[in-house]
Amino acid sequence: MYTNADTITNKFAELQILITIHDPAVIAVAEVKPKNPKAPLTKAGLKIKDFELIANTNCFNNQGRGVCIYVHESLYKHCTESNRMMVLNQFGSTLLKKKTC
């Protein structure tokens, strides 16, 4: 599932409803931060139950709008810890690496 949030904090409830309806394994969210943020986002503030958050650094600094990928924990069930860490460390190719676990 993909969405351009144009600020995730005010669309988080809607995202939760879409997750319930569509039951996605992977969610990509662009433009996570507001155009003029008043406070920084935190990983805790972006947490979605049963999903691993993979966020680029722009989600938590003063550059760009940020991109997040959420991967459902069930996709890691057959991964070794080293393969799981490889997936988390390869933000740009996460979906491709997923298949090698």
Sine and cosine of phi, psi and omega as CSV:
sin_phi,cos_phi,sin_psi,cos_psi,sin_omega,cos_omega
0.00,0.00,0.63,-0.77,0.01,-1.00
-0.77,-0.64,0.61,-0.79,0.13,-0.99
-0.52,-0.85,0.54,-0.84,0.16,-0.99
-0.99,-0.17,0.97,-0.26,-0.17,-0.99
-0.97,0.26,-0.53,0.85,-0.13,-0.99
0.72,0.69,0.77,0.63,0.00,-1.00
0.98,-0.20,0.98,-0.19,-0.09,-1.00
-0.94,0.33,-0.49,0.87,-0.11,-0.99
-0.89,0.46,-0.56,0.83,0.01,-1.00
-1.00,-0.04,0.04,1.00,0.04,-1.00
-0.84,-0.54,0.20,0.98,-0.08,-1.00
-0.90,0.43,-0.65,0.76,0.01,-1.00
-0.90,0.43,-0.66,0.75,0.04,-1.00
-0.90,0.44,-0.64,0.77,0.04,-1.00
-0.88,0.47,-0.66,0.75,0.03,-1.00
-0.87,0.49,-0.64,0.77,0.03,-1.00
-0.91,0.42,-0.69,0.72,0.02,-1.00
-0.89,0.47,-0.59,0.81,0.06,-1.00
-0.90,0.44,-0.68,0.73,0.02,-1.00
-0.89,0.46,-0.67,0.75,-0.04,-1.00
-0.95,0.31,-0.73,0.68,-0.17,-0.99
-0.99,-0.12,-0.27,0.96,0.02,-1.00
0.75,0.66,0.83,0.56,-0.05,-1.00
-0.97,0.26,0.44,-0.90,0.11,-0.99
-1.00,-0.03,-0.48,0.87,0.00,-1.00
-0.70,-0.71,0.70,-0.72,0.03,-1.00
-0.79,-0.61,0.78,-0.63,0.09,-1.00
-0.93,-0.38,0.74,-0.67,-0.02,-1.00
-0.79,-0.62,0.85,-0.53,0.05,-1.00
-0.97,-0.23,0.33,-0.94,-0.01,-1.00
0.78,0.62,0.84,0.54,-0.04,-1.00
-0.93,0.37,-0.65,0.76,-0.07,-1.00
-1.00,0.00,0.43,-0.90,0.11,-0.99
-0.94,0.34,0.31,-0.95,0.00,-1.00
-0.88,0.47,-0.61,0.79,0.00,-1.00
-0.79,-0.62,0.98,0.21,-0.08,-1.00
-0.91,0.41,0.67,-0.74,0.05,-1.00
-1.00,-0.05,-0.43,0.90,0.02,-1.00
-0.60,-0.80,0.52,-0.85,0.00,-1.00
-0.94,0.33,0.51,-0.86,0.12,-0.99
-0.98,0.21,0.39,-0.92,0.08,-1.00
-0.81,-0.58,0.39,-0.92,0.06,-1.00
-0.87,0.50,-0.63,0.77,0.01,-1.00
-0.87,0.49,-0.60,0.80,0.00,-1.00
-0.96,0.29,-0.28,0.96,-0.01,-1.00
-0.97,-0.25,0.06,1.00,-0.07,-1.00
-0.91,0.42,0.68,-0.73,0.14,-0.99
-0.83,-0.55,0.79,-0.61,-0.05,-1.00
-0.80,0.59,0.72,-0.69,0.05,-1.00
0.96,0.28,0.15,0.99,0.01,-1.00
-0.85,-0.52,0.63,-0.78,0.12,-0.99
-1.00,0.03,0.78,-0.63,0.01,-1.00
-1.00,-0.01,0.80,-0.60,0.14,-0.99
-0.87,-0.50,0.92,-0.39,-0.10,-1.00
-0.82,-0.58,0.65,-0.76,0.11,-0.99
-0.97,0.24,0.29,-0.96,-0.11,-0.99
-0.90,0.44,-0.36,0.93,0.00,-1.00
-0.91,0.42,-0.29,0.96,0.06,-1.00
-0.93,0.38,-0.41,0.91,-0.16,-0.99
-0.83,-0.56,0.17,0.99,0.05,-1.00
-0.82,-0.58,-0.20,-0.98,-0.07,-1.00
-1.00,-0.09,0.26,0.97,-0.02,-1.00
-0.92,-0.39,0.59,-0.81,0.11,-0.99
0.87,0.49,-0.13,-0.99,-0.04,-1.00
-0.96,-0.30,-0.29,0.96,0.09,-1.00
1.00,-0.03,0.55,-0.84,0.06,-1.00
-0.73,-0.68,0.71,-0.71,0.06,-1.00
-0.82,-0.57,0.59,-0.81,0.18,-0.98
-0.84,-0.54,0.76,-0.65,0.07,-1.00
-0.94,-0.34,0.79,-0.62,0.01,-1.00
-0.89,-0.45,0.82,-0.57,-0.02,-1.00
-0.90,0.44,0.66,-0.75,-0.07,-1.00
-0.87,0.50,-0.41,0.91,0.00,-1.00
-0.91,0.41,-0.40,0.92,0.02,-1.00
-0.95,0.31,-0.32,0.95,0.00,-1.00
-1.00,-0.04,-0.04,1.00,-0.16,-0.99
-0.83,0.56,-0.57,0.82,-0.05,-1.00
-0.96,-0.27,0.19,0.98,0.00,-1.00
-1.00,0.05,0.58,-0.81,0.20,-0.98
-0.97,0.22,0.31,-0.95,-0.01,-1.00
-0.87,0.49,-0.64,0.77,-0.02,-1.00
-0.92,0.39,-0.62,0.78,0.05,-1.00
-0.93,0.37,-0.61,0.79,0.02,-1.00
-0.89,0.46,-0.69,0.72,0.01,-1.00
-0.92,0.40,-0.58,0.81,0.05,-1.00
-0.88,0.48,-0.66,0.75,0.03,-1.00
-0.88,0.47,-0.75,0.67,-0.05,-1.00
-0.91,0.41,-0.52,0.86,-0.03,-1.00
-0.99,0.10,-0.22,0.98,-0.03,-1.00
-0.96,-0.29,0.90,0.43,-0.09,-1.00
-0.78,0.63,-0.70,0.72,-0.09,-1.00
-0.92,0.39,-0.44,0.90,-0.05,-1.00
-0.82,-0.58,0.52,0.86,-0.07,-1.00
-0.82,0.58,-0.73,0.68,-0.09,-1.00
-0.92,0.40,-0.56,0.83,0.03,-1.00
-0.94,0.33,-0.70,0.71,-0.03,-1.00
-0.91,0.41,-0.48,0.88,-0.02,-1.00
-0.79,0.61,-0.63,0.78,-0.09,-1.00
-0.95,0.32,-0.25,0.97,-0.06,-1.00
-1.00,-0.04,-0.08,1.00,-0.03,-1.00
-0.93,0.38,0.00,0.00,0.00,0.00
